[in-house]
Amino acid sequence: MESAHEAGGWPRLAAAVADQVVVTVIQELHRAVSDGTYRWLGPPARPVQRSTDAISGATFRTVRAGLRRAGELGAFLAGARAVDEELGATTLSTPPSRAATKARAIAHGVVAQQVLEAAPELDQEVTFRVVERVGPVEPARLPGLLPVTTSRLVVFVHGLVDTEQVWLPVDGRGVSLPAGVARSGATPVLVRYGTGRTIARNGRDLDRRLGELLASWPVPVTSLTLVGHSMGGLLLRAACVAAADRGEQWLDRLDDIVYLGTPHLGSWLEKVANVTSWTLRHASSRSAPMGRFLDARSQGIKDLRFGTTDETAWAAGSIDGLLTGRPQDAPWLERARHHLVVGRLHPDPRHPLNSLLGDALVRADSAAASGRFRRIEGVEPPSVTAVGASHTRLPRDPEVARVLTGVLAAA
């Protein structure tokens, strides 16, 4: 069962974060303070510095080794406890709680990939999901687990540190976009992925998964609509680029792509994080460790700085740093209609908060893919619809449901 498989990953992840992030920052701060102090004392203090550095180095190595052993012991105990709980349970098909699923999504979305490698149990591939079931579902088995299979598919892709549960109402608040799609005569399909990976890599994986899905669907697919919230919209663009490069046939069925609060031109929050970390790293030797600590966020989050969908932009170093250039934007896919939904933080469209923060995480010009110095081009301009919902409300907003219903009716 998936929950038992995950259980051992949490102690390993906690130990890895403490070892590779927290202890590293403390050690670098200690070294910066020590170097500054002994530099002030002058050459006579150098022998003392070498002695204290050797002692502190041994201490930190001991702490790191202890953390790694504690992580492995915790993983063993957590795994054993999870197995005992499963053996004593009355059913093995109960899905994990929304909080547990969200915790795993946050861990994968925030922590850098090299740290997450210490806990492979918490890694997440691009998979199809059924809300009532535990674990990923292979494309060939998915039709048999859905209430109805039609020739019209609508694929939902969530955003950063989220899961497919973001499309479901919380405590009776909001609407279910997948349920609305089902009422319209189409079949909703939900996707989950690890948001800490690069958008380009997840896009390539989604491209392959969509190809497998349409190839195994029991009836011929006549219409495909993609819906992406926030980072999910960037993932859809990356998947389309990958599919076009490979000549994938599922693009021939694609009619519409709906982007909900997608940071096509980047997110202001990640821009602030980038400036802050750069400033800390270059301000002084004592603040540099805190800058490197902030830089330990995942590559998926860093991709949101400019809405990057191409890994080569990072590999070439063209957008690393503070004042470097922006990546080149892929144009809108010609064979599909594009619908951009722009949210706002305050219900009043004229409120200054909307101009400053947009929907709280994505500003209006980024969600509309058209700014003062940057614009995503295409043969046909996308349609842009403004709604009175904040970023986190967009996946369950009634206005968005009406937009999606109109898109499906037109298709």
SEVO-911333 format. One record per residue (C-alpha): x, y, z; chain; residue in three letters. Coordinates in steps of 0.25 Angstrom, whole numbers, plus 2048, in hexadecimal, padded with zeros to 3 digits. Layout:
// SEVO-911333
+-----+-----+-----+------+------+
|   x |   y |   z | unit | code |
+-----+-----+-----+------+------+
|   X |   Y |   Z |    A |  ALA |
...
+-----+-----+-----+------+------+
***
This chain:
// SEVO-911333
+-----+-----+-----+------+------+
|   x |   y |   z | unit | code |
+-----+-----+-----+------+------+
| 800 | 800 | 800 |    A |  MET |
| 805 | 80E | 7FD |    A |  GLU |
| 804 | 813 | 80B |    A |  SER |
| 80D | 808 | 810 |    A |  ALA |
| 817 | 80B | 805 |    A |  HIS |
| 818 | 81A | 808 |    A |  GLU |
| 819 | 818 | 817 |    A |  ALA |
| 828 | 815 | 817 |    A |  GLY |
| 82A | 821 | 80F |    A |  GLY |
| 826 | 82C | 819 |    A |  TRP |
| 831 | 829 | 823 |    A |  PRO |
| 83C | 828 | 818 |    A |  ARG |
| 837 | 835 | 812 |    A |  LEU |
| 837 | 83C | 81F |    A |  ALA |
| 845 | 837 | 822 |    A |  ALA |
| 84A | 83C | 814 |    A |  ALA |
| 844 | 84A | 816 |    A |  VAL |
| 84B | 84B | 823 |    A |  ALA |
| 858 | 846 | 81E |    A |  ASP |
| 859 | 84C | 810 |    A |  GLN |
| 852 | 859 | 813 |    A |  VAL |
| 851 | 85D | 822 |    A |  VAL |
| 85E | 858 | 827 |    A |  VAL |
| 865 | 85D | 81A |    A |  THR |
| 860 | 86B | 81D |    A |  VAL |
| 864 | 86A | 82B |    A |  ILE |
| 872 | 865 | 828 |    A |  GLN |
| 874 | 870 | 81D |    A |  GLU |
| 86F | 87B | 827 |    A |  LEU |
| 879 | 875 | 832 |    A |  HIS |
| 884 | 876 | 827 |    A |  ARG |
| 881 | 884 | 823 |    A |  ALA |
| 880 | 889 | 832 |    A |  VAL |
| 88D | 881 | 835 |    A |  SER |
| 895 | 887 | 829 |    A |  ASP |
| 890 | 895 | 82C |    A |  GLY |
| 895 | 894 | 83B |    A |  THR |
| 8A2 | 88E | 838 |    A |  TYR |
| 8A5 | 897 | 82D |    A |  ARG |
| 8A3 | 8A3 | 837 |    A |  TRP |
| 8AC | 89C | 841 |    A |  LEU |
| 8B7 | 89B | 836 |    A |  GLY |
| 8C2 | 891 | 833 |    A |  PRO |
| 8C5 | 88D | 841 |    A |  PRO |
| 8B7 | 886 | 842 |    A |  ALA |
| 8B9 | 87D | 836 |    A |  ARG |
| 8BE | 871 | 83E |    A |  PRO |
| 8B2 | 872 | 847 |    A |  VAL |
| 8A8 | 874 | 83B |    A |  GLN |
| 8AE | 867 | 835 |    A |  ARG |
| 8AB | 860 | 842 |    A |  SER |
| 89D | 865 | 844 |    A |  THR |
| 89A | 862 | 835 |    A |  ASP |
| 89E | 854 | 836 |    A |  ALA |
| 896 | 852 | 843 |    A |  ILE |
| 88A | 858 | 83D |    A |  SER |
| 88B | 850 | 830 |    A |  GLY |
| 88C | 843 | 838 |    A |  ALA |
| 87F | 848 | 83F |    A |  THR |
| 877 | 84B | 833 |    A |  PHE |
| 87B | 83E | 82D |    A |  ARG |
| 877 | 836 | 839 |    A |  THR |
| 869 | 83E | 839 |    A |  VAL |
| 867 | 83B | 82A |    A |  ARG |
| 86A | 82C | 82C |    A |  ALA |
| 861 | 82C | 838 |    A |  GLY |
| 856 | 832 | 82F |    A |  LEU |
| 857 | 828 | 824 |    A |  ARG |
| 857 | 81C | 82E |    A |  ARG |
| 84B | 822 | 835 |    A |  ALA |
| 844 | 824 | 827 |    A |  GLY |
| 846 | 815 | 824 |    A |  GLU |
| 841 | 811 | 832 |    A |  LEU |
| 835 | 819 | 830 |    A |  GLY |
| 832 | 814 | 823 |    A |  ALA |
| 833 | 806 | 828 |    A |  PHE |
| 82A | 808 | 833 |    A |  LEU |
| 820 | 810 | 82B |    A |  ALA |
| 81F | 806 | 820 |    A |  GLY |
| 81D | 7FB | 82B |    A |  ALA |
| 812 | 802 | 831 |    A |  ARG |
| 80B | 805 | 824 |    A |  ALA |
| 80B | 7F6 | 821 |    A |  VAL |
| 805 | 7F3 | 82E |    A |  ASP |
| 7FA | 7FD | 82C |    A |  GLU |
| 7F7 | 7F8 | 81E |    A |  GLU |
| 7F7 | 7E9 | 823 |    A |  LEU |
| 7ED | 7ED | 82E |    A |  GLY |
| 7E4 | 7F6 | 825 |    A |  ALA |
| 7D7 | 7F1 | 820 |    A |  THR |
| 7D9 | 7F6 | 812 |    A |  THR |
| 7E6 | 7F9 | 80A |    A |  LEU |
| 7DF | 802 | 800 |    A |  SER |
| 7DD | 80E | 809 |    A |  THR |
| 7E4 | 81B | 802 |    A |  PRO |
| 7ED | 823 | 80B |    A |  PRO |
| 7E7 | 82F | 811 |    A |  SER |
| 7E8 | 83C | 809 |    A |  ARG |
| 7F2 | 842 | 814 |    A |  ALA |
| 7FB | 836 | 812 |    A |  ALA |
| 7FA | 837 | 803 |    A |  THR |
| 7FC | 846 | 803 |    A |  LYS |
| 809 | 845 | 80C |    A |  ALA |
| 80F | 83B | 802 |    A |  ARG |
| 80C | 845 | 7F7 |    A |  ALA |
| 812 | 851 | 7FF |    A |  ILE |
| 81F | 849 | 802 |    A |  ALA |
| 821 | 845 | 7F4 |    A |  HIS |
| 81E | 853 | 7EF |    A |  GLY |
| 826 | 85B | 7F8 |    A |  VAL |
| 833 | 853 | 7FB |    A |  VAL |
| 83E | 852 | 7F1 |    A |  ALA |
| 83F | 846 | 7E9 |    A |  GLN |
| 84D | 842 | 7EF |    A |  GLN |
| 847 | 842 | 7FD |    A |  VAL |
| 83B | 83A | 7F9 |    A |  LEU |
| 844 | 82F | 7F3 |    A |  GLU |
| 846 | 82B | 801 |    A |  ALA |
| 837 | 827 | 802 |    A |  ALA |
| 834 | 821 | 7F4 |    A |  PRO |
| 827 | 81C | 7FB |    A |  GLU |
| 821 | 82A | 7FA |    A |  LEU |
| 825 | 82C | 7EB |    A |  ASP |
| 819 | 82E | 7E2 |    A |  GLN |
| 818 | 82A | 7D3 |    A |  GLU |
| 80E | 830 | 7CA |    A |  VAL |
| 802 | 827 | 7CC |    A |  THR |
| 7F3 | 826 | 7CA |    A |  PHE |
| 7EB | 825 | 7D7 |    A |  ARG |
| 7DD | 821 | 7DB |    A |  VAL |
| 7D9 | 829 | 7E8 |    A |  VAL |
| 7D2 | 81D | 7EE |    A |  GLU |
| 7DE | 814 | 7ED |    A |  ARG |
| 7EC | 813 | 7F2 |    A |  VAL |
| 7F8 | 814 | 7E9 |    A |  GLY |
| 7FB | 817 | 7DB |    A |  PRO |
| 7F2 | 811 | 7D0 |    A |  VAL |
| 7F9 | 80C | 7C3 |    A |  GLU |
| 7F2 | 812 | 7B6 |    A |  PRO |
| 7ED | 804 | 7B1 |    A |  ALA |
| 7E6 | 802 | 7BF |    A |  ARG |
| 7E0 | 810 | 7C0 |    A |  LEU |
| 7D3 | 80E | 7B7 |    A |  PRO |
| 7CF | 802 | 7C0 |    A |  GLY |
| 7CF | 80B | 7CC |    A |  LEU |
| 7C7 | 816 | 7C7 |    A |  LEU |
| 7B8 | 817 | 7C8 |    A |  PRO |
| 7B7 | 81A | 7B9 |    A |  VAL |
| 7C1 | 81A | 7AD |    A |  THR |
| 7BD | 824 | 7A2 |    A |  THR |
| 7C4 | 828 | 795 |    A |  SER |
| 7C6 | 836 | 79B |    A |  ARG |
| 7D1 | 837 | 7A6 |    A |  LEU |
| 7D5 | 843 | 7AF |    A |  VAL |
| 7E2 | 841 | 7B6 |    A |  VAL |
| 7E4 | 849 | 7C3 |    A |  PHE |
| 7F3 | 84D | 7C8 |    A |  VAL |
| 7F5 | 853 | 7D5 |    A |  HIS |
| 7FF | 85E | 7D9 |    A |  GLY |
| 80B | 85F | 7E3 |    A |  LEU |
| 80A | 857 | 7F0 |    A |  VAL |
| 7FC | 852 | 7EC |    A |  ASP |
| 7F6 | 845 | 7E8 |    A |  THR |
| 7EA | 841 | 7E0 |    A |  GLU |
| 7E1 | 844 | 7ED |    A |  GLN |
| 7E3 | 853 | 7EA |    A |  VAL |
| 7D7 | 851 | 7E0 |    A |  TRP |
| 7CE | 84C | 7EB |    A |  LEU |
| 7C5 | 855 | 7F4 |    A |  PRO |
| 7CA | 857 | 802 |    A |  VAL |
| 7C0 | 857 | 80D |    A |  ASP |
| 7B5 | 859 | 803 |    A |  GLY |
| 7BB | 866 | 7FE |    A |  ARG |
| 7BD | 868 | 7EF |    A |  GLY |
| 7B9 | 85F | 7E4 |    A |  VAL |
| 7BF | 852 | 7DD |    A |  SER |
| 7C4 | 855 | 7CF |    A |  LEU |
| 7C6 | 846 | 7CC |    A |  PRO |
| 7B7 | 844 | 7D0 |    A |  ALA |
| 7B3 | 84F | 7C7 |    A |  GLY |
| 7BB | 849 | 7BC |    A |  VAL |
| 7B4 | 83B | 7BE |    A |  ALA |
| 7A6 | 842 | 7BE |    A |  ARG |
| 7AA | 848 | 7B0 |    A |  SER |
| 7AC | 83A | 7AA |    A |  GLY |
| 7BB | 83A | 7AB |    A |  ALA |
| 7C4 | 831 | 7B3 |    A |  THR |
| 7CD | 838 | 7BE |    A |  PRO |
| 7DB | 833 | 7C0 |    A |  VAL |
| 7E4 | 837 | 7CC |    A |  LEU |
| 7F3 | 838 | 7CC |    A |  VAL |
| 7FD | 838 | 7D7 |    A |  ARG |
| 80C | 83C | 7D6 |    A |  TYR |
| 818 | 840 | 7DF |    A |  GLY |
| 818 | 84F | 7DE |    A |  THR |
| 827 | 850 | 7E2 |    A |  GLY |
| 82C | 84B | 7D5 |    A |  ARG |
| 82F | 854 | 7CA |    A |  THR |
| 822 | 858 | 7C2 |    A |  ILE |
| 829 | 853 | 7B5 |    A |  ALA |
| 82B | 845 | 7BB |    A |  ARG |
| 81D | 844 | 7C0 |    A |  ASN |
| 818 | 849 | 7B2 |    A |  GLY |
| 820 | 83E | 7AB |    A |  ARG |
| 81A | 833 | 7B4 |    A |  ASP |
| 80C | 839 | 7B3 |    A |  LEU |
| 80E | 838 | 7A4 |    A |  ASP |
| 811 | 829 | 7A4 |    A |  ARG |
| 805 | 827 | 7AE |    A |  ARG |
| 7FB | 82E | 7A5 |    A |  LEU |
| 800 | 825 | 799 |    A |  GLY |
| 7FE | 819 | 7A1 |    A |  GLU |
| 7F0 | 81D | 7A6 |    A |  LEU |
| 7EB | 820 | 799 |    A |  LEU |
| 7F1 | 813 | 793 |    A |  ALA |
| 7EA | 80A | 79E |    A |  SER |
| 7DD | 812 | 79E |    A |  TRP |
| 7D1 | 808 | 79B |    A |  PRO |
| 7CA | 811 | 791 |    A |  VAL |
| 7D0 | 81B | 787 |    A |  PRO |
| 7D3 | 828 | 78D |    A |  VAL |
| 7CD | 833 | 785 |    A |  THR |
| 7D0 | 83F | 78E |    A |  SER |
| 7DB | 842 | 798 |    A |  LEU |
| 7DB | 84E | 7A1 |    A |  THR |
| 7E6 | 851 | 7AB |    A |  LEU |
| 7E4 | 859 | 7B8 |    A |  VAL |
| 7F0 | 85E | 7C0 |    A |  GLY |
| 7F0 | 866 | 7CD |    A |  HIS |
| 7FC | 86F | 7D0 |    A |  SER |
| 809 | 867 | 7CD |    A |  MET |
| 800 | 85C | 7C7 |    A |  GLY |
| 7FE | 866 | 7BB |    A |  GLY |
| 80D | 867 | 7B9 |    A |  LEU |
| 80D | 858 | 7B9 |    A |  LEU |
| 803 | 857 | 7AE |    A |  LEU |
| 80B | 861 | 7A6 |    A |  ARG |
| 817 | 858 | 7A8 |    A |  ALA |
| 810 | 84C | 7A4 |    A |  ALA |
| 80B | 852 | 797 |    A |  CYS |
| 819 | 856 | 793 |    A |  VAL |
| 81E | 848 | 796 |    A |  ALA |
| 813 | 841 | 78F |    A |  ALA |
| 815 | 84A | 783 |    A |  ALA |
| 824 | 847 | 782 |    A |  ASP |
| 821 | 838 | 783 |    A |  ARG |
| 815 | 839 | 779 |    A |  GLY |
| 80B | 833 | 784 |    A |  GLU |
| 7FD | 82F | 77E |    A |  GLN |
| 7F6 | 834 | 78B |    A |  TRP |
| 7F8 | 842 | 786 |    A |  LEU |
| 7EE | 83F | 77A |    A |  ASP |
| 7E3 | 83E | 784 |    A |  ARG |
| 7E6 | 84A | 78C |    A |  LEU |
| 7DC | 855 | 78B |    A |  ASP |
| 7DD | 85E | 797 |    A |  ASP |
| 7E7 | 862 | 7A2 |    A |  ILE |
| 7E2 | 869 | 7AE |    A |  VAL |
| 7EC | 870 | 7B7 |    A |  TYR |
| 7E7 | 874 | 7C5 |    A |  LEU |
| 7F0 | 87F | 7CC |    A |  GLY |
| 7FD | 87A | 7C4 |    A |  THR |
| 809 | 882 | 7C6 |    A |  PRO |
| 80D | 882 | 7B7 |    A |  HIS |
| 816 | 88E | 7BA |    A |  LEU |
| 81B | 889 | 7C8 |    A |  GLY |
| 816 | 88B | 7D6 |    A |  SER |
| 819 | 898 | 7DE |    A |  TRP |
| 81B | 890 | 7EA |    A |  LEU |
| 827 | 887 | 7E4 |    A |  GLU |
| 82D | 894 | 7DF |    A |  LYS |
| 82D | 89A | 7ED |    A |  VAL |
| 833 | 88D | 7F2 |    A |  ALA |
| 83E | 88D | 7E7 |    A |  ASN |
| 842 | 89B | 7EA |    A |  VAL |
| 842 | 899 | 7F9 |    A |  THR |
| 84B | 88C | 7F8 |    A |  SER |
| 855 | 894 | 7EE |    A |  TRP |
| 856 | 8A0 | 7F8 |    A |  THR |
| 858 | 897 | 804 |    A |  LEU |
| 863 | 88F | 7FD |    A |  ARG |
| 86A | 89B | 7F8 |    A |  HIS |
| 868 | 8A5 | 804 |    A |  ALA |
| 872 | 89F | 80D |    A |  SER |
| 879 | 892 | 811 |    A |  SER |
| 86F | 891 | 81D |    A |  ARG |
| 862 | 892 | 815 |    A |  SER |
| 867 | 889 | 80A |    A |  ALA |
| 863 | 87C | 811 |    A |  PRO |
| 855 | 881 | 812 |    A |  MET |
| 855 | 885 | 804 |    A |  GLY |
| 859 | 876 | 800 |    A |  ARG |
| 84F | 871 | 80A |    A |  PHE |
| 844 | 879 | 802 |    A |  LEU |
| 84A | 873 | 7F5 |    A |  ASP |
| 847 | 865 | 7FA |    A |  ALA |
| 839 | 866 | 7F5 |    A |  ARG |
| 835 | 85D | 7EA |    A |  SER |
| 838 | 85F | 7DB |    A |  GLN |
| 829 | 85F | 7D8 |    A |  GLY |
| 827 | 86B | 7E1 |    A |  ILE |
| 833 | 872 | 7DA |    A |  LYS |
| 82D | 86F | 7CC |    A |  ASP |
| 821 | 878 | 7D1 |    A |  LEU |
| 82B | 884 | 7D1 |    A |  ARG |
| 828 | 886 | 7C2 |    A |  PHE |
| 81F | 87B | 7BF |    A |  GLY |
| 82A | 872 | 7B9 |    A |  THR |
| 826 | 866 | 7B1 |    A |  THR |
| 833 | 863 | 7AB |    A |  ASP |
| 83F | 85D | 7B3 |    A |  GLU |
| 849 | 861 | 7A9 |    A |  THR |
| 847 | 870 | 7AE |    A |  ALA |
| 84D | 86C | 7BC |    A |  TRP |
| 857 | 862 | 7B6 |    A |  ALA |
| 85D | 86E | 7AE |    A |  ALA |
| 85D | 877 | 7BA |    A |  GLY |
| 856 | 882 | 7B2 |    A |  SER |
| 84B | 885 | 7BD |    A |  ILE |
| 853 | 881 | 7CA |    A |  ASP |
| 857 | 88D | 7D3 |    A |  GLY |
| 850 | 89A | 7D5 |    A |  LEU |
| 851 | 8A3 | 7C9 |    A |  LEU |
| 852 | 898 | 7BE |    A |  THR |
| 849 | 897 | 7B2 |    A |  GLY |
| 83C | 890 | 7B1 |    A |  ARG |
| 83A | 882 | 7AA |    A |  PRO |
| 834 | 882 | 79C |    A |  GLN |
| 825 | 87F | 79C |    A |  ASP |
| 81F | 874 | 794 |    A |  ALA |
| 813 | 879 | 78C |    A |  PRO |
| 805 | 875 | 78E |    A |  TRP |
| 802 | 867 | 788 |    A |  LEU |
| 7FB | 86A | 77A |    A |  GLU |
| 7F2 | 85F | 77A |    A |  ARG |
| 7EB | 862 | 787 |    A |  ALA |
| 7E2 | 86D | 78C |    A |  ARG |
| 7E8 | 874 | 799 |    A |  HIS |
| 7E0 | 879 | 7A4 |    A |  HIS |
| 7E6 | 881 | 7AF |    A |  LEU |
| 7DF | 884 | 7BC |    A |  VAL |
| 7E4 | 88F | 7C5 |    A |  VAL |
| 7E0 | 890 | 7D3 |    A |  GLY |
| 7E1 | 89B | 7DD |    A |  ARG |
| 7E4 | 89C | 7EC |    A |  LEU |
| 7D9 | 8A6 | 7EF |    A |  HIS |
| 7CA | 8A5 | 7EA |    A |  PRO |
| 7CA | 8B3 | 7E5 |    A |  ASP |
| 7D1 | 8B4 | 7D8 |    A |  PRO |
| 7D6 | 8C2 | 7DB |    A |  ARG |
| 7DC | 8BF | 7E8 |    A |  HIS |
| 7EB | 8C2 | 7E9 |    A |  PRO |
| 7EF | 8B5 | 7EE |    A |  LEU |
| 7EB | 8AE | 7E1 |    A |  ASN |
| 7F5 | 8B7 | 7DA |    A |  SER |
| 800 | 8B4 | 7E4 |    A |  LEU |
| 7FE | 8A5 | 7E6 |    A |  LEU |
| 7F5 | 8A0 | 7DC |    A |  GLY |
| 7EE | 894 | 7E1 |    A |  ASP |
| 7F8 | 894 | 7ED |    A |  ALA |
| 802 | 88B | 7E6 |    A |  LEU |
| 801 | 88F | 7D7 |    A |  VAL |
| 7FF | 89D | 7D2 |    A |  ARG |
| 7F5 | 8A0 | 7C7 |    A |  ALA |
| 7FF | 8A2 | 7BC |    A |  ASP |
| 806 | 895 | 7BF |    A |  SER |
| 7F9 | 88D | 7BF |    A |  ALA |
| 7F5 | 894 | 7B2 |    A |  ALA |
| 803 | 891 | 7AC |    A |  ALA |
| 805 | 8A0 | 7A7 |    A |  SER |
| 80E | 8AA | 7AF |    A |  GLY |
| 815 | 8B7 | 7AC |    A |  ARG |
| 822 | 8B0 | 7A7 |    A |  PHE |
| 81E | 8A2 | 7A4 |    A |  ARG |
| 812 | 89B | 79D |    A |  ARG |
| 80F | 88D | 799 |    A |  ILE |
| 80C | 88D | 78A |    A |  GLU |
| 804 | 884 | 781 |    A |  GLY |
| 7FC | 884 | 774 |    A |  VAL |
| 7EF | 886 | 77C |    A |  GLU |
| 7EF | 88E | 788 |    A |  PRO |
| 7E9 | 886 | 795 |    A |  PRO |
| 7DC | 88A | 79B |    A |  SER |
| 7DE | 891 | 7A9 |    A |  VAL |
| 7D3 | 890 | 7B4 |    A |  THR |
| 7D4 | 898 | 7C1 |    A |  ALA |
| 7CD | 891 | 7CD |    A |  VAL |
| 7CB | 896 | 7DB |    A |  GLY |
| 7D2 | 88B | 7E2 |    A |  ALA |
| 7E0 | 88A | 7E9 |    A |  SER |
| 7EB | 880 | 7E4 |    A |  HIS |
| 7E7 | 875 | 7EE |    A |  THR |
| 7D8 | 876 | 7EB |    A |  ARG |
| 7DA | 875 | 7DC |    A |  LEU |
| 7D9 | 866 | 7DB |    A |  PRO |
| 7CB | 866 | 7E2 |    A |  ARG |
| 7C5 | 873 | 7DE |    A |  ASP |
| 7B7 | 874 | 7D8 |    A |  PRO |
| 7BC | 87E | 7CE |    A |  GLU |
| 7C7 | 875 | 7C9 |    A |  VAL |
| 7BD | 86A | 7C8 |    A |  ALA |
| 7B4 | 873 | 7BE |    A |  ARG |
| 7C0 | 876 | 7B6 |    A |  VAL |
| 7C4 | 867 | 7B5 |    A |  LEU |
| 7B6 | 863 | 7B1 |    A |  THR |
| 7B6 | 86E | 7A6 |    A |  GLY |
| 7C3 | 869 | 7A1 |    A |  VAL |
| 7BD | 85A | 7A0 |    A |  LEU |
| 7B0 | 85F | 79A |    A |  ALA |
| 7B8 | 866 | 78F |    A |  ALA |
| 7C1 | 85A | 78C |    A |  ALA |
+-----+-----+-----+------+------+
***
